[in-house]
Amino acid sequence: MENRIRKPTHPGELIREDLLPETGLSQTKLAQLMDVSRRTVSEIVNERRRVTSDIAFRLAKVFSSTPELWLNMQQAVDLWKTRSIHGHEYEKIQSAQEANLI
């Protein structure tokens, strides 16, 4: 299992720190372009909401990227967070081969 020390970049951070300033878009305008509520954009930008596959398609369209980019970023954050919470439990789990079951 990969043991990443630094938390991966949340998609909202990329939007907040890089894309909005570079494009001159406001959160309100981004929400309009994505056809979602301003609250949805705000929660993503402030890292309180995950990027779903639906949102990934919308972001990809607005920023001329791919949904995979957004989902891969979100997945990296999710895996890091889960490992940081439950990693000690995962270390105790044996593979079937280690337990001599196969």
Biopython code that builds the backbone (N, CA, C, O; Angstrom):
import numpy as np
from Bio.PDB.StructureBuilder import StructureBuilder

atoms = [
    (1, "MET", "N", (0.839, -1.177, 0.000)),
    (1, "MET", "CA", (0.000, 0.000, 0.000)),
    (1, "MET", "C", (0.890, 1.249, 0.000)),
    (1, "MET", "O", (1.874, 1.325, 0.736)),
    (2, "GLU", "N", (0.533, 2.204, -0.823)),
    (2, "GLU", "CA", (1.306, 3.444, -0.880)),
    (2, "GLU", "C", (1.136, 4.202, 0.433)),
    (2, "GLU", "O", (0.035, 4.302, 0.973)),
    (3, "ASN", "N", (2.244, 4.729, 0.928)),
    (3, "ASN", "CA", (2.222, 5.454, 2.193)),
    (3, "ASN", "C", (2.503, 6.925, 1.927)),
    (3, "ASN", "O", (3.609, 7.403, 2.181)),
    (4, "ARG", "N", (1.524, 7.635, 1.424)),
    (4, "ARG", "CA", (1.671, 9.044, 1.073)),
    (4, "ARG", "C", (1.605, 9.878, 2.345)),
    (4, "ARG", "O", (0.684, 9.728, 3.148)),
    (5, "ILE", "N", (2.586, 10.757, 2.524)),
    (5, "ILE", "CA", (2.634, 11.594, 3.712)),
    (5, "ILE", "C", (1.795, 12.850, 3.518)),
    (5, "ILE", "O", (1.004, 13.205, 4.392)),
    (6, "ARG", "N", (1.954, 13.517, 2.397)),
    (6, "ARG", "CA", (1.247, 14.770, 2.134)),
    (6, "ARG", "C", (-0.122, 14.479, 1.553)),
    (6, "ARG", "O", (-0.271, 13.625, 0.678)),
    (7, "LYS", "N", (-1.114, 15.191, 2.044)),
    (7, "LYS", "CA", (-2.458, 15.027, 1.518)),
    (7, "LYS", "C", (-2.495, 15.468, 0.063)),
    (7, "LYS", "O", (-1.978, 16.535, -0.268)),
    (8, "PRO", "N", (-3.094, 14.670, -0.811)),
    (8, "PRO", "CA", (-3.213, 15.064, -2.215)),
    (8, "PRO", "C", (-4.059, 16.330, -2.354)),
    (8, "PRO", "O", (-4.846, 16.668, -1.469)),
    (9, "THR", "N", (-3.887, 17.005, -3.452)),
    (9, "THR", "CA", (-4.638, 18.230, -3.714)),
    (9, "THR", "C", (-6.100, 17.906, -3.994)),
    (9, "THR", "O", (-6.417, 17.098, -4.867)),
    (10, "HIS", "N", (-6.975, 18.546, -3.243)),
    (10, "HIS", "CA", (-8.415, 18.397, -3.475)),
    (10, "HIS", "C", (-8.754, 19.151, -4.758)),
    (10, "HIS", "O", (-8.188, 20.215, -5.012)),
    (11, "PRO", "N", (-9.666, 18.619, -5.570)),
    (11, "PRO", "CA", (-10.055, 19.331, -6.792)),
    (11, "PRO", "C", (-10.508, 20.767, -6.536)),
    (11, "PRO", "O", (-10.270, 21.656, -7.353)),
    (12, "GLY", "N", (-11.157, 20.982, -5.406)),
    (12, "GLY", "CA", (-11.606, 22.333, -5.068)),
    (12, "GLY", "C", (-10.464, 23.307, -4.883)),
    (12, "GLY", "O", (-10.584, 24.486, -5.214)),
    (13, "GLU", "N", (-9.351, 22.815, -4.351)),
    (13, "GLU", "CA", (-8.180, 23.674, -4.184)),
    (13, "GLU", "C", (-7.633, 24.104, -5.543)),
    (13, "GLU", "O", (-7.262, 25.264, -5.726)),
    (14, "LEU", "N", (-7.582, 23.183, -6.482)),
    (14, "LEU", "CA", (-7.129, 23.514, -7.830)),
    (14, "LEU", "C", (-8.029, 24.577, -8.456)),
    (14, "LEU", "O", (-7.549, 25.525, -9.078)),
    (15, "ILE", "N", (-9.319, 24.408, -8.286)),
    (15, "ILE", "CA", (-10.267, 25.383, -8.829)),
    (15, "ILE", "C", (-10.062, 26.742, -8.162)),
    (15, "ILE", "O", (-9.959, 27.765, -8.839)),
    (16, "ARG", "N", (-10.003, 26.743, -6.834)),
    (16, "ARG", "CA", (-9.905, 27.978, -6.054)),
    (16, "ARG", "C", (-8.581, 28.716, -6.283)),
    (16, "ARG", "O", (-8.563, 29.929, -6.492)),
    (17, "GLU", "N", (-7.483, 27.969, -6.240)),
    (17, "GLU", "CA", (-6.157, 28.603, -6.266)),
    (17, "GLU", "C", (-5.634, 28.873, -7.672)),
    (17, "GLU", "O", (-4.865, 29.813, -7.872)),
    (18, "ASP", "N", (-6.034, 28.071, -8.638)),
    (18, "ASP", "CA", (-5.467, 28.196, -9.982)),
    (18, "ASP", "C", (-6.484, 28.584, -11.051)),
    (18, "ASP", "O", (-6.306, 29.580, -11.753)),
    (19, "LEU", "N", (-7.542, 27.798, -11.171)),
    (19, "LEU", "CA", (-8.425, 27.964, -12.320)),
    (19, "LEU", "C", (-9.294, 29.210, -12.263)),
    (19, "LEU", "O", (-9.436, 29.903, -13.270)),
    (20, "LEU", "N", (-9.874, 29.508, -11.117)),
    (20, "LEU", "CA", (-10.702, 30.712, -11.041)),
    (20, "LEU", "C", (-9.871, 31.978, -11.264)),
    (20, "LEU", "O", (-10.280, 32.843, -12.040)),
    (21, "PRO", "N", (-8.714, 32.108, -10.603)),
    (21, "PRO", "CA", (-7.908, 33.307, -10.860)),
    (21, "PRO", "C", (-7.419, 33.403, -12.310)),
    (21, "PRO", "O", (-7.413, 34.487, -12.893)),
    (22, "GLU", "N", (-7.009, 32.261, -12.894)),
    (22, "GLU", "CA", (-6.501, 32.274, -14.276)),
    (22, "GLU", "C", (-7.576, 32.648, -15.287)),
    (22, "GLU", "O", (-7.309, 33.343, -16.267)),
    (23, "THR", "N", (-8.790, 32.180, -15.036)),
    (23, "THR", "CA", (-9.873, 32.427, -15.993)),
    (23, "THR", "C", (-10.659, 33.701, -15.695)),
    (23, "THR", "O", (-11.389, 34.201, -16.550)),
    (24, "GLY", "N", (-10.505, 34.219, -14.484)),
    (24, "GLY", "CA", (-11.276, 35.394, -14.096)),
    (24, "GLY", "C", (-12.715, 35.073, -13.757)),
    (24, "GLY", "O", (-13.535, 35.978, -13.598)),
    (25, "LEU", "N", (-13.030, 33.791, -13.645)),
    (25, "LEU", "CA", (-14.395, 33.377, -13.306)),
    (25, "LEU", "C", (-14.646, 33.554, -11.811)),
    (25, "LEU", "O", (-13.747, 33.359, -10.993)),
    (26, "SER", "N", (-15.859, 33.921, -11.471)),
    (26, "SER", "CA", (-16.302, 33.925, -10.081)),
    (26, "SER", "C", (-16.954, 32.572, -9.802)),
    (26, "SER", "O", (-17.249, 31.816, -10.728)),
    (27, "GLN", "N", (-17.173, 32.276, -8.542)),
    (27, "GLN", "CA", (-17.884, 31.046, -8.199)),
    (27, "GLN", "C", (-19.300, 31.074, -8.767)),
    (27, "GLN", "O", (-19.824, 30.050, -9.205)),
    (28, "THR", "N", (-19.904, 32.241, -8.754)),
    (28, "THR", "CA", (-21.266, 32.375, -9.298)),
    (28, "THR", "C", (-21.289, 32.074, -10.788)),
    (28, "THR", "O", (-22.160, 31.343, -11.259)),
    (29, "LYS", "N", (-20.345, 32.629, -11.534)),
    (29, "LYS", "CA", (-20.289, 32.397, -12.979)),
    (29, "LYS", "C", (-19.968, 30.927, -13.270)),
    (29, "LYS", "O", (-20.540, 30.336, -14.186)),
    (30, "LEU", "N", (-19.061, 30.342, -12.497)),
    (30, "LEU", "CA", (-18.746, 28.925, -12.677)),
    (30, "LEU", "C", (-19.994, 28.074, -12.449)),
    (30, "LEU", "O", (-20.261, 27.144, -13.209)),
    (31, "ALA", "N", (-20.748, 28.390, -11.412)),
    (31, "ALA", "CA", (-21.986, 27.648, -11.136)),
    (31, "ALA", "C", (-22.959, 27.769, -12.304)),
    (31, "ALA", "O", (-23.603, 26.789, -12.681)),
    (32, "GLN", "N", (-23.067, 28.951, -12.870)),
    (32, "GLN", "CA", (-23.952, 29.154, -14.022)),
    (32, "GLN", "C", (-23.480, 28.330, -15.215)),
    (32, "GLN", "O", (-24.286, 27.683, -15.883)),
    (33, "LEU", "N", (-22.188, 28.351, -15.482)),
    (33, "LEU", "CA", (-21.650, 27.587, -16.613)),
    (33, "LEU", "C", (-21.857, 26.082, -16.429)),
    (33, "LEU", "O", (-22.108, 25.356, -17.391)),
    (34, "MET", "N", (-21.749, 25.629, -15.181)),
    (34, "MET", "CA", (-21.904, 24.208, -14.880)),
    (34, "MET", "C", (-23.365, 23.802, -14.736)),
    (34, "MET", "O", (-23.682, 22.613, -14.713)),
    (35, "ASP", "N", (-24.248, 24.778, -14.641)),
    (35, "ASP", "CA", (-25.668, 24.545, -14.409)),
    (35, "ASP", "C", (-25.904, 23.818, -13.089)),
    (35, "ASP", "O", (-26.654, 22.845, -13.018)),
    (36, "VAL", "N", (-25.238, 24.321, -12.042)),
    (36, "VAL", "CA", (-25.428, 23.833, -10.676)),
    (36, "VAL", "C", (-25.605, 25.047, -9.772)),
    (36, "VAL", "O", (-25.445, 26.185, -10.214)),
    (37, "SER", "N", (-25.930, 24.805, -8.524)),
    (37, "SER", "CA", (-26.110, 25.917, -7.595)),
    (37, "SER", "C", (-24.756, 26.507, -7.195)),
    (37, "SER", "O", (-23.723, 25.839, -7.237)),
    (38, "ARG", "N", (-24.801, 27.769, -6.810)),
    (38, "ARG", "CA", (-23.581, 28.416, -6.321)),
    (38, "ARG", "C", (-23.099, 27.706, -5.060)),
    (38, "ARG", "O", (-21.895, 27.604, -4.824)),
    (39, "ARG", "N", (-24.029, 27.218, -4.257)),
    (39, "ARG", "CA", (-23.675, 26.488, -3.035)),
    (39, "ARG", "C", (-22.848, 25.238, -3.365)),
    (39, "ARG", "O", (-21.869, 24.937, -2.682)),
    (40, "THR", "N", (-23.246, 24.524, -4.403)),
    (40, "THR", "CA", (-22.486, 23.338, -4.818)),
    (40, "THR", "C", (-21.052, 23.714, -5.143)),
    (40, "THR", "O", (-20.117, 23.064, -4.676)),
    (41, "VAL", "N", (-20.874, 24.754, -5.937)),
    (41, "VAL", "CA", (-19.518, 25.201, -6.298)),
    (41, "VAL", "C", (-18.768, 25.645, -5.053)),
    (41, "VAL", "O", (-17.605, 25.285, -4.867)),
    (42, "SER", "N", (-19.416, 26.416, -4.206)),
    (42, "SER", "CA", (-18.768, 26.897, -2.982)),
    (42, "SER", "C", (-18.292, 25.741, -2.108)),
    (42, "SER", "O", (-17.180, 25.772, -1.582)),
    (43, "GLU", "N", (-19.125, 24.737, -1.957)),
    (43, "GLU", "CA", (-18.746, 23.592, -1.121)),
    (43, "GLU", "C", (-17.583, 22.814, -1.718)),
    (43, "GLU", "O", (-16.727, 22.323, -0.982)),
    (44, "ILE", "N", (-17.538, 22.695, -3.032)),
    (44, "ILE", "CA", (-16.404, 22.016, -3.675)),
    (44, "ILE", "C", (-15.142, 22.855, -3.516)),
    (44, "ILE", "O", (-14.095, 22.345, -3.119)),
    (45, "VAL", "N", (-15.247, 24.141, -3.827)),
    (45, "VAL", "CA", (-14.094, 25.043, -3.763)),
    (45, "VAL", "C", (-13.538, 25.125, -2.339)),
    (45, "VAL", "O", (-12.332, 25.280, -2.148)),
    (46, "ASN", "N", (-14.409, 25.021, -1.354)),
    (46, "ASN", "CA", (-13.970, 25.070, 0.042)),
    (46, "ASN", "C", (-13.721, 23.683, 0.631)),
    (46, "ASN", "O", (-13.581, 23.524, 1.844)),
    (47, "GLU", "N", (-13.669, 22.687, -0.246)),
    (47, "GLU", "CA", (-13.292, 21.312, 0.095)),
    (47, "GLU", "C", (-14.237, 20.664, 1.108)),
    (47, "GLU", "O", (-13.820, 19.849, 1.931)),
    (48, "ARG", "N", (-15.499, 21.037, 1.035)),
    (48, "ARG", "CA", (-16.504, 20.425, 1.905)),
    (48, "ARG", "C", (-17.411, 19.463, 1.140)),
    (48, "ARG", "O", (-18.305, 18.850, 1.723)),
    (49, "ARG", "N", (-17.181, 19.334, -0.151)),
    (49, "ARG", "CA", (-17.987, 18.437, -0.976)),
    (49, "ARG", "C", (-17.053, 17.701, -1.934)),
    (49, "ARG", "O", (-16.088, 18.264, -2.451)),
    (50, "ARG", "N", (-17.371, 16.432, -2.151)),
    (50, "ARG", "CA", (-16.615, 15.607, -3.097)),
    (50, "ARG", "C", (-17.023, 15.947, -4.523)),
    (50, "ARG", "O", (-18.130, 16.421, -4.775)),
    (51, "VAL", "N", (-16.112, 15.695, -5.441)),
    (51, "VAL", "CA", (-16.435, 15.789, -6.862)),
    (51, "VAL", "C", (-17.010, 14.447, -7.289)),
    (51, "VAL", "O", (-16.329, 13.423, -7.227)),
    (52, "THR", "N", (-18.253, 14.455, -7.718)),
    (52, "THR", "CA", (-18.929, 13.243, -8.186)),
    (52, "THR", "C", (-18.682, 13.096, -9.688)),
    (52, "THR", "O", (-18.115, 13.987, -10.321)),
    (53, "SER", "N", (-19.106, 11.981, -10.243)),
    (53, "SER", "CA", (-18.937, 11.791, -11.688)),
    (53, "SER", "C", (-19.723, 12.841, -12.469)),
    (53, "SER", "O", (-19.254, 13.308, -13.507)),
    (54, "ASP", "N", (-20.896, 13.217, -11.996)),
    (54, "ASP", "CA", (-21.680, 14.262, -12.657)),
    (54, "ASP", "C", (-20.933, 15.596, -12.648)),
    (54, "ASP", "O", (-20.818, 16.261, -13.678)),
    (55, "ILE", "N", (-20.433, 15.970, -11.490)),
    (55, "ILE", "CA", (-19.683, 17.227, -11.382)),
    (55, "ILE", "C", (-18.412, 17.150, -12.218)),
    (55, "ILE", "O", (-18.010, 18.146, -12.820)),
    (56, "ALA", "N", (-17.774, 15.987, -12.264)),
    (56, "ALA", "CA", (-16.545, 15.823, -13.052)),
    (56, "ALA", "C", (-16.808, 16.100, -14.535)),
    (56, "ALA", "O", (-15.996, 16.744, -15.200)),
    (57, "PHE", "N", (-17.930, 15.619, -15.048)),
    (57, "PHE", "CA", (-18.265, 15.895, -16.448)),
    (57, "PHE", "C", (-18.486, 17.389, -16.671)),
    (57, "PHE", "O", (-18.068, 17.939, -17.690)),
    (58, "ARG", "N", (-19.136, 18.032, -15.727)),
    (58, "ARG", "CA", (-19.413, 19.463, -15.850)),
    (58, "ARG", "C", (-18.121, 20.286, -15.780)),
    (58, "ARG", "O", (-17.920, 21.208, -16.570)),
    (59, "LEU", "N", (-17.260, 19.945, -14.838)),
    (59, "LEU", "CA", (-15.976, 20.651, -14.726)),
    (59, "LEU", "C", (-15.127, 20.436, -15.976)),
    (59, "LEU", "O", (-14.486, 21.363, -16.471)),
    (60, "ALA", "N", (-15.132, 19.214, -16.474)),
    (60, "ALA", "CA", (-14.356, 18.907, -17.679)),
    (60, "ALA", "C", (-14.823, 19.759, -18.855)),
    (60, "ALA", "O", (-14.006, 20.250, -19.633)),
    (61, "LYS", "N", (-16.105, 19.929, -18.979)),
    (61, "LYS", "CA", (-16.658, 20.727, -20.070)),
    (61, "LYS", "C", (-16.240, 22.197, -19.927)),
    (61, "LYS", "O", (-15.790, 22.816, -20.892)),
    (62, "VAL", "N", (-16.392, 22.740, -18.735)),
    (62, "VAL", "CA", (-16.067, 24.155, -18.508)),
    (62, "VAL", "C", (-14.582, 24.427, -18.694)),
    (62, "VAL", "O", (-14.209, 25.428, -19.306)),
    (63, "PHE", "N", (-13.728, 23.549, -18.174)),
    (63, "PHE", "CA", (-12.288, 23.801, -18.180)),
    (63, "PHE", "C", (-11.543, 23.034, -19.274)),
    (63, "PHE", "O", (-10.317, 22.928, -19.233)),
    (64, "SER", "N", (-12.273, 22.506, -20.241)),
    (64, "SER", "CA", (-11.663, 21.793, -21.379)),
    (64, "SER", "C", (-10.661, 20.732, -20.910)),
    (64, "SER", "O", (-9.519, 20.676, -21.367)),
    (65, "SER", "N", (-11.124, 19.910, -20.000)),
    (65, "SER", "CA", (-10.280, 18.828, -19.486)),
    (65, "SER", "C", (-11.052, 17.518, -19.632)),
    (65, "SER", "O", (-11.889, 17.385, -20.525)),
    (66, "THR", "N", (-10.780, 16.573, -18.776)),
    (66, "THR", "CA", (-11.486, 15.292, -18.819)),
    (66, "THR", "C", (-12.130, 15.005, -17.467)),
    (66, "THR", "O", (-11.635, 15.463, -16.438)),
    (67, "PRO", "N", (-13.224, 14.254, -17.459)),
    (67, "PRO", "CA", (-13.816, 13.866, -16.177)),
    (67, "PRO", "C", (-12.846, 13.021, -15.350)),
    (67, "PRO", "O", (-12.855, 13.070, -14.120)),
    (68, "GLU", "N", (-12.017, 12.253, -16.039)),
    (68, "GLU", "CA", (-11.053, 11.397, -15.343)),
    (68, "GLU", "C", (-10.081, 12.209, -14.495)),
    (68, "GLU", "O", (-9.704, 11.786, -13.402)),
    (69, "LEU", "N", (-9.675, 13.376, -14.996)),
    (69, "LEU", "CA", (-8.779, 14.243, -14.224)),
    (69, "LEU", "C", (-9.392, 14.554, -12.867)),
    (69, "LEU", "O", (-8.745, 14.403, -11.830)),
    (70, "TRP", "N", (-10.643, 14.987, -12.887)),
    (70, "TRP", "CA", (-11.326, 15.392, -11.660)),
    (70, "TRP", "C", (-11.586, 14.206, -10.749)),
    (70, "TRP", "O", (-11.414, 14.305, -9.534)),
    (71, "LEU", "N", (-11.997, 13.092, -11.323)),
    (71, "LEU", "CA", (-12.275, 11.905, -10.506)),
    (71, "LEU", "C", (-10.999, 11.309, -9.930)),
    (71, "LEU", "O", (-11.002, 10.832, -8.795)),
    (72, "ASN", "N", (-9.912, 11.325, -10.692)),
    (72, "ASN", "CA", (-8.638, 10.817, -10.167)),
    (72, "ASN", "C", (-8.142, 11.670, -9.006)),
    (72, "ASN", "O", (-7.632, 11.144, -8.016)),
    (73, "MET", "N", (-8.292, 12.986, -9.128)),
    (73, "MET", "CA", (-7.906, 13.862, -8.015)),
    (73, "MET", "C", (-8.743, 13.559, -6.777)),
    (73, "MET", "O", (-8.215, 13.471, -5.668)),
    (74, "GLN", "N", (-10.050, 13.401, -6.971)),
    (74, "GLN", "CA", (-10.936, 13.125, -5.841)),
    (74, "GLN", "C", (-10.622, 11.771, -5.228)),
    (74, "GLN", "O", (-10.611, 11.624, -4.005)),
    (75, "GLN", "N", (-10.366, 10.787, -6.075)),
    (75, "GLN", "CA", (-10.053, 9.448, -5.565)),
    (75, "GLN", "C", (-8.775, 9.459, -4.732)),
    (75, "GLN", "O", (-8.703, 8.790, -3.701)),
    (76, "ALA", "N", (-7.779, 10.205, -5.167)),
    (76, "ALA", "CA", (-6.531, 10.294, -4.403)),
    (76, "ALA", "C", (-6.783, 10.877, -3.017)),
    (76, "ALA", "O", (-6.229, 10.398, -2.028)),
    (77, "VAL", "N", (-7.611, 11.903, -2.946)),
    (77, "VAL", "CA", (-7.963, 12.510, -1.653)),
    (77, "VAL", "C", (-8.726, 11.508, -0.794)),
    (77, "VAL", "O", (-8.433, 11.352, 0.391)),
    (78, "ASP", "N", (-9.701, 10.831, -1.390)),
    (78, "ASP", "CA", (-10.514, 9.862, -0.645)),
    (78, "ASP", "C", (-9.666, 8.719, -0.090)),
    (78, "ASP", "O", (-9.820, 8.330, 1.068)),
    (79, "LEU", "N", (-8.773, 8.185, -0.918)),
    (79, "LEU", "CA", (-7.918, 7.081, -0.460)),
    (79, "LEU", "C", (-6.978, 7.525, 0.648)),
    (79, "LEU", "O", (-6.777, 6.805, 1.626)),
    (80, "TRP", "N", (-6.400, 8.717, 0.495)),
    (80, "TRP", "CA", (-5.506, 9.247, 1.526)),
    (80, "TRP", "C", (-6.247, 9.405, 2.853)),
    (80, "TRP", "O", (-5.750, 9.025, 3.912)),
    (81, "LYS", "N", (-7.445, 9.975, 2.765)),
    (81, "LYS", "CA", (-8.236, 10.218, 3.967)),
    (81, "LYS", "C", (-8.611, 8.901, 4.647)),
    (81, "LYS", "O", (-8.488, 8.770, 5.865)),
    (82, "THR", "N", (-9.066, 7.934, 3.864)),
    (82, "THR", "CA", (-9.449, 6.639, 4.423)),
    (82, "THR", "C", (-8.251, 5.943, 5.047)),
    (82, "THR", "O", (-8.356, 5.373, 6.134)),
    (83, "ARG", "N", (-7.109, 5.987, 4.362)),
    (83, "ARG", "CA", (-5.909, 5.341, 4.904)),
    (83, "ARG", "C", (-5.446, 6.021, 6.179)),
    (83, "ARG", "O", (-4.984, 5.356, 7.106)),
    (84, "SER", "N", (-5.566, 7.349, 6.236)),
    (84, "SER", "CA", (-5.138, 8.045, 7.447)),
    (84, "SER", "C", (-6.045, 7.712, 8.627)),
    (84, "SER", "O", (-5.599, 7.733, 9.774)),
    (85, "ILE", "N", (-7.293, 7.410, 8.362)),
    (85, "ILE", "CA", (-8.236, 7.065, 9.430)),
    (85, "ILE", "C", (-8.131, 5.591, 9.814)),
    (85, "ILE", "O", (-8.132, 5.254, 10.998)),
    (86, "HIS", "N", (-8.041, 4.711, 8.811)),
    (86, "HIS", "CA", (-8.125, 3.267, 9.065)),
    (86, "HIS", "C", (-6.834, 2.502, 8.788)),
    (86, "HIS", "O", (-6.825, 1.273, 8.857)),
    (87, "GLY", "N", (-5.760, 3.194, 8.481)),
    (87, "GLY", "CA", (-4.513, 2.530, 8.111)),
    (87, "GLY", "C", (-4.029, 1.515, 9.127)),
    (87, "GLY", "O", (-3.545, 0.444, 8.760)),
    (88, "HIS", "N", (-4.156, 1.846, 10.402)),
    (88, "HIS", "CA", (-3.710, 0.915, 11.442)),
    (88, "HIS", "C", (-4.502, -0.394, 11.395)),
    (88, "HIS", "O", (-3.966, -1.456, 11.711)),
    (89, "GLU", "N", (-5.756, -0.319, 11.006)),
    (89, "GLU", "CA", (-6.571, -1.528, 10.873)),
    (89, "GLU", "C", (-6.117, -2.350, 9.670)),
    (89, "GLU", "O", (-6.040, -3.577, 9.739)),
    (90, "TYR", "N", (-5.817, -1.665, 8.571)),
    (90, "TYR", "CA", (-5.412, -2.355, 7.339)),
    (90, "TYR", "C", (-4.091, -3.089, 7.532)),
    (90, "TYR", "O", (-3.869, -4.145, 6.939)),
    (91, "GLU", "N", (-3.216, -2.530, 8.361)),
    (91, "GLU", "CA", (-1.917, -3.167, 8.597)),
    (91, "GLU", "C", (-2.065, -4.524, 9.275)),
    (91, "GLU", "O", (-1.200, -5.386, 9.126)),
    (92, "LYS", "N", (-3.132, -4.720, 10.006)),
    (92, "LYS", "CA", (-3.373, -5.977, 10.721)),
    (92, "LYS", "C", (-3.943, -7.077, 9.826)),
    (92, "LYS", "O", (-3.900, -8.253, 10.186)),
    (93, "ILE", "N", (-4.470, -6.704, 8.674)),
    (93, "ILE", "CA", (-5.132, -7.670, 7.803)),
    (93, "ILE", "C", (-4.093, -8.467, 7.024)),
    (93, "ILE", "O", (-3.189, -7.903, 6.408)),
    (94, "GLN", "N", (-4.238, -9.784, 7.064)),
    (94, "GLN", "CA", (-3.345, -10.672, 6.336)),
    (94, "GLN", "C", (-3.953, -11.016, 4.985)),
    (94, "GLN", "O", (-5.173, -11.065, 4.826)),
    (95, "SER", "N", (-3.085, -11.251, 4.029)),
    (95, "SER", "CA", (-3.579, -11.760, 2.755)),
    (95, "SER", "C", (-3.934, -13.239, 2.952)),
    (95, "SER", "O", (-3.494, -13.877, 3.909)),
    (96, "ALA", "N", (-4.728, -13.757, 2.038)),
    (96, "ALA", "CA", (-5.090, -15.174, 2.110)),
    (96, "ALA", "C", (-3.836, -16.042, 2.037)),
    (96, "ALA", "O", (-3.763, -17.087, 2.685)),
    (97, "GLN", "N", (-2.847, -15.609, 1.246)),
    (97, "GLN", "CA", (-1.608, -16.363, 1.126)),
    (97, "GLN", "C", (-0.832, -16.347, 2.453)),
    (97, "GLN", "O", (-0.309, -17.377, 2.879)),
    (98, "GLU", "N", (-0.760, -15.192, 3.095)),
    (98, "GLU", "CA", (-0.067, -15.096, 4.392)),
    (98, "GLU", "C", (-0.754, -15.950, 5.458)),
    (98, "GLU", "O", (-0.090, -16.472, 6.353)),
    (99, "ALA", "N", (-2.050, -16.093, 5.373)),
    (99, "ALA", "CA", (-2.807, -16.894, 6.334)),
    (99, "ALA", "C", (-2.836, -18.371, 5.926)),
    (99, "ALA", "O", (-3.535, -19.178, 6.540)),
    (100, "ASN", "N", (-2.071, -18.716, 4.886)),
    (100, "ASN", "CA", (-1.982, -20.095, 4.385)),
    (100, "ASN", "C", (-3.335, -20.657, 3.984)),
    (100, "ASN", "O", (-3.618, -21.834, 4.207)),
    (101, "LEU", "N", (-4.161, -19.820, 3.399)),
    (101, "LEU", "CA", (-5.471, -20.277, 2.935)),
    (101, "LEU", "C", (-5.452, -20.632, 1.447)),
    (101, "LEU", "O", (-6.374, -21.270, 0.939)),
    (102, "ILE", "N", (-4.401, -20.214, 0.765)),
    (102, "ILE", "CA", (-4.277, -20.578, -0.643)),
    (102, "ILE", "C", (-2.865, -21.054, -0.928)),
    (102, "ILE", "O", (-2.550, -21.410, -2.063)),
]
sb = StructureBuilder()
sb.init_structure("model")
sb.init_model(0)
sb.init_chain("A")
sb.init_seg("    ")
for serial, (resi, resn, name, xyz) in enumerate(atoms, 1):
    if name == "N":
        sb.init_residue(resn, " ", resi, " ")
    sb.init_atom(name, np.array(xyz, "f"), 0.0, 1.0, " ", f" {name:<3s}", serial, name[0])
structure = sb.get_structure()
